[in-house]
Amino acid sequence: MDELTRRERSKYERMAAQEGYGNSFELQFVNDAIAQLGIPPGGKLWDFGAGTGKCILAFRQAGIEASGFDITKDRVKPEAEGYILQTTLWDLPKDVSPHDCGFCSDVMEHIPTEKVDDVLKEIARLNIRGIYFTISLVQDNCGKLIGEPLHLTVKPIDWWEARLKLHWTHVLLRAKNATNVIFVARDPLITSGSSEL
């Protein structure tokens, strides 16, 4: 394990011990992601940065075969344990298959800036049709609990849009406000395989 991975994993292991961290506000986006991506029951989805696994469980409750990745499994709900692989998003396993769709909520701003394009390339590699992103545009408050910032890449909307367009053919700015943006990115530029929903 390299130093960056060790440092970031340690940070989130310490955060897992903090009361209230990882309450999964991103659950509010699950239904919108299903609608925007047109995922039918039986469709397959990767959750990139799955955290507690609550969103995976919500997708599965909707009949979607959801699994995911996270840098640590310390916060994973027991019922989601078997659906999450522990890894960094910039070095996803080569032996997993692409899924039809993806979900990446409140994650990209946590990625070290120098790894953002690597992460997007890896996500595109494992994504066949489209992905739903929510990205925070502001500094976090939770990192103060451990004395380290969690949001390492706080950038404006146009910066994120330009990054996404390097990896997907169609990038829709779905919604925005002063603190967050939602993008729906379709048709990865990397040919990852084929699948039918």
N, C-alpha and C positions, 0 to 999 in steps of 0.2 A: 504494500500500500504506500503510495507516495505521500509526501508531507502535506500537500494541499488537501487530499482526501482525508488524511488522519485529522487535520485541524478542523475541517468542516464537520466530519462525523462526530468528533468530540464535542463540538459546539451544540449540535442537535441532541446528543445524548444528555448533555447538561440541561438543555431546555426541556427535555422530556420530564424532568423532575419538577418543573415549575408548575404550580397550580394554575389551571385554566389555559395553559398553552395548548394549541391544537384543537380548539373547540369546533373546527371545521365549518366556518362561516360559508365555505365554498359549497356546502350542501344546497344552498339556494340556487346554484347554477346548474345542477344536475338536469332538471327538467328542460331548461332552456337549451342545454347542450344536446340532449336527445332530439329536441325539435329542430334545432338549427342544422344538425348533422344528418337528420333523417334516419336515425338508428332504429331499426325494427327489433322486436324481440328475437333473440338468437344471434344478433350482431355481436361482433367482438370489438372490445375497446381496451386500450392501455391507459392507465392513469399514471401520468408522469409526475412524480412527487406526491405519492399517495398518502403520506402522513399517517393518520390514525386508521385509514382504511374505510372511514365512514362513507365516503363517496362511492367507493367500490361496492360496498354493501347496498347503497341506494340504487346504483346501476343494476346490480344483480337482482334486486327486488323488482325492477322494471323488466326483467327477463333478458338483460344484456349480459353477455359473458365478459365481465370486467375483471382485469388483473392489473397489477401495477408494480411500480418501482419506488423505493425511497432510500435515502442515504443511511437511515437507521430504522430498526424495527422496534425501538424502545417504547413508542407510543401506540403501536398497532393494537387495535381491539382484537381480543382472542378469536372472535368469529371471522375476522378478515386475515388472520395470520397466514393461511395457506395460499392466499392470492397475491402476496406481496414479496418481491425479491429485493434483498438489500444490496444496493449498488449505487454508484454515482451516476447521474444522468449524462455525464460526459464520457462515460465508459460503459455503456450498456452491453449486456451479454450478446455475443455474436450468435449464440445457438438458440435464440428465441425467434419466433415467427412474427412477421408484421401482422397487425390487426387492422380491421377496416377503419376504425376511428380512434381518436385520442382525446384526452382531457388533461389539461395542465393548468390548475387553478392555484393562484397565490404561490407560485414556485419560481418563475423566471427571475424575479427581482432578488431572489436568494442566491442565485448563481454568481460566482465570481465573474466580473466583466470579461476577463480574458478567456473564459470558458463558454460564454454565451453561444457563440457560433458553433462550437463543438457539440453543445447540448442540442441546439436546433437541428444540426445535421443528424445526430443520433435519433432524435424524435422523428424526423422525416423518414429515416431509414426503416423505422418500425411502424409507419403509418401509410395506409394505402389510399384512403379517400379524403379524410379531413380531420382537423383537430380544433378543439375549442380551448382558447387561452383566456384566462383572466390574469392581469398583471397589475401590481401595485405601482403607483407612480411617486410614492412618498417614503421617507425614512420610517423604519419600524420603531415601536416603543418596547416591544418584548425583549429585545436584546439587552436592554438596560438591566434586566434581571440577572444577567451573567456577565455584564460589563463588555459585551461585544456586539457590534451591529449584526443584524440578520439580513437586512436588505443591502446587498453589496452592489447591485446594479440598479440604481434609481436614475432612470432616463426619461426623456419626454416621449410622447406618443409617436411622433414621427421617427424617432430613432428605432423604436421597437418595430414599427411598420416596415421600415427599410430592412431590418434584420430578417424579419419573417419572409419578405419578398425574395430574399436570397435562397429560400428553401421551399417555397410553395408558389404555385402558379397564380392562385387567386387568394387575396387576403382582404377580408371584409372587416372594417371597423364596425363592430356590432353596437357598442355602447361605450360611453365615456363620461366621466365626471372629474372632479378635481383630484381624486385620489386613486382611481382605478380605470382600467380600460379592458374591454372585451374584444378579442379578435376571433374570427372564424377563418381558418386557413385551409384551403382545399388543394388537392392535386399536388402532392410533393414532387419536387423537381428530381429527386432521387427515385429511380425505379426500384421499388421494394418488393415487387411481386404482384400477384393479382389475387383478388378475392371477390366473392359476390355476397351481398347481403341478402 
